Amino acid sequence: MAQTTPSSQKNIIILGGSYGGISSAHYILKHVIPALPSSSSYQVILVSTSTQAMCRPACPRALISDDFFDQQKLFVGITKGFEQYPTDTFRFVHGTATSLDHTSRTVSVRVAADNSSESFAYHALVIATGASTPSPLFGLNHGESFLRESWAAFRKALPTAKTIIIAGGGPAGVETAGELGEYLNGRARWFSSKLANPKVAITVVTADSKILPALRASIAAKAEAQLAKVGVTVIKNARVTNAVPIGAAAGADSVSKTTVTLSDGKTMEADLYIPATGLIPNTTFVPKELLTSNERVETSSSTLRVEKAGSRVYAVGDVSSAARPAIHILMEAIPVLCANLKRDLLLDTGKAESEVGAERTFKEDTSETQMVAIGTKKGVGAAMGWQLPSFMVWLIKGRDYWLWTTGNLWSGKQWAKET
Ligand SMILES: Cc1cc2nc3c(=O)[nH]c(=O)nc-3n(C[C@H](O)[C@H](O)[C@H](O)COP(=O)(O)OP(=O)(O)OC[C@H]3O[C@@H](n4cnc5c(N)ncnc54)[C@H](O)[C@@H]3O)c2cc1C
């Protein structure tokens, strides 16, 4: 039986402590609550499975060794960024949302400290629980300890691996292949189109006719050529239909020898198999009627409200159906979501429509914008439809996989101004 925490304050509950959740929390604390009459009667409660935020795009390189990044910057304690606010306006709960009742407007949370269940009533709710990956190597699916343990097991198996298969030709698969290729095999000389006899045979398998679906064919071809230089082969038009762990290590995610079957019937054996296909929205706690057919939270793509959930419920980031999953898109959504939340909260206090300003609308940037690092020195990409040279991709992304941006995000400096 869930224990209900009584609260004299109106709770603005945010689920998920990453790009979407931490950004919303800072924005609300800086620009929404101070604008409300009797602002001290509101409290932001941030609930997250992980006590730390991390620069998720860095995973393809970070999983190889801790030496690539300053670990103090890669993983940052969530609560540190919130010490700047009055203590009664913010609370962090280390736990996992297990059920949402949008009729009684409560969320049940399994608290990490003792596995007890606690129920929170919400006045407003932001769902930002993101998405998991089939591989445990790419994020905080089960918190930071689990991620570090997965990396440790992978690193232990890496020195003896002779064959690695990566399923998925999207950016995560391509970047992981590029990092592993450069680290394990080195790079072919500039006049060679591919690395002959790589030490480790690394294969990327994609169901598509090309890698990197969000980029045009000529850029994808450049990426494939760069991969060849670090000993990576790409198999196209073939889907991994089955991946069965072999032998003693079977069941140990990410470190088992694996038999991989492709849609053309071919089977291959890999010392390490990395599924880098697709995202699994973290929505098991959300009632089915609030989800789309692909398990995302059904969210208005213009207002970012979860309209079927009743008043003052919003979703943002990878969990939401509003836009495609990418950080630059999520960053554009935060000010819109928070402006609409502010408007809805002001209306709730009795303000008239004429006093609260117009509703903000979100418009997803659908331009060809994506950067993909290929090892520590190269990359491909485009920004707003303009192809970027490899050097620019390295400068903006490949040098440190956006770690230069996350300090301001986790501390809230990014949201100092209301935009
Ligand atoms: C390998 C990889 C590389 C990427 N590279 C890029 C890139 O270069 N550029 C880019 O724009 N995007 C990139 N992305 C996508 C980007 O990381 C996501 O768009 C971004 O992380 C989404 O943030 P989010 O806050 O929605 O969710 P997430 O980052 O998924 O975080 C969700 C948080 O919620 C927590 N959580 C989950 N379930 C619950 C629950 N039930 N209760 C409480 N808390 C919960 C999780 O522990 C986690 O902390 C990449 C993704 C991957 C996997």
The ligand as an ORCA input file, in Angstrom:
! r2SCAN-3c Opt
* xyz 0 1
  C      24.094      7.039    -27.529
  C      23.254      8.264    -27.714
  C      23.791      9.380    -28.328
  C      23.025     10.527    -28.517
  N      23.583     11.616    -29.123
  C      22.837     12.731    -29.312
  C      23.393     13.891    -29.917
  O      24.564     13.917    -30.292
  N      22.595     14.967    -30.093
  C      21.286     14.976    -29.687
  O      20.581     15.962    -29.886
  N      20.744     13.894    -29.096
  C      21.482     12.784    -28.901
  N      20.927     11.685    -28.302
  C      19.545     11.771    -27.836
  C      19.504     12.486    -26.473
  O      20.420     11.877    -25.603
  C      18.102     12.482    -25.936
  O      17.280     13.200    -26.849
  C      18.028     13.104    -24.541
  O      18.832     12.412    -23.611
  C      16.584     13.117    -24.079
  O      16.518     13.644    -22.803
  P      15.284     13.339    -21.859
  O      15.417     14.264    -20.689
  O      14.025     13.356    -22.625
  O      15.449     11.818    -21.378
  P      16.673     10.895    -20.966
  O      17.981     11.546    -21.235
  O      16.371      9.566    -21.524
  O      16.541     10.826    -19.377
  C      15.431     10.299    -18.721
  C      15.691     10.338    -17.218
  O      14.524      9.873    -16.555
  C      14.881      8.851    -15.630
  N      13.743      7.936    -15.561
  C      13.377      6.976    -16.441
  N      12.248      6.372    -16.059
  C      11.862      6.975    -14.912
  C      10.758      6.818    -14.029
  N       9.808      5.908    -14.249
  N      10.695      7.609    -12.915
  C      11.660      8.545    -12.676
  N      12.720      8.738    -13.480
  C      12.820      7.978    -14.581
  C      16.132      8.211    -16.199
  O      16.909      7.586    -15.200
  C      16.832      9.429    -16.787
  O      17.589     10.088    -15.807
  C      21.674     10.544    -28.094
  C      21.129      9.416    -27.476
  C      21.898      8.283    -27.286
  C      21.288      7.079    -26.624
*
